[in-house]
Amino acid sequence: MKILSAVSDDNYYVKMALAWAYAEAFTFAPEFMTNFLEQVQDKFVRNQTITKACQSFRTRDQTKAVIKKLRLK
C-alpha cells in the first residue's frame, strides 16, 4: 500500500487501477484497508474503491456498511 499510495497521476486508468487494487485488498485485510481508505484524499479513487469493494461478493456485509460511510461527496 505504501508504494501504491505514492502514485499520483490524473490519468483515468491509473486511478481506476489504484481503486481496483485497494478494493481487492479489502478481501484480505478489511480493518487495515478501512483505516487506509480514510487517508485517501483523491475523491475519485476513494469513491471507486468503495464502489468496487461493495460490488465484490468477497467483501463482508459488515465491512460494506462501514466503508459506505467513508464516501466523499
C-alpha positions, 0 to 999 in steps of 0.5 A: 500500500505504501508504494501504491499510495505514492502514485499520483497521476490524473490519468483515468486508468491509473486511478481506476487501477489504484481503486481496483487494487485497494478494493481487492485488498479489502478481501484480505485485510478489511480493518487495515484497508478501512483505516487506509481508505480514510487517508485517501484524499483523491475523491475519485479513487476513494469513491471507486474503491468503495464502489468496487469493494461493495460490488465484490461478493468477497467483501463482508456485509459488515465491512460494506456498511462501514466503508459506505460511510467513508464516501466523499461527496 
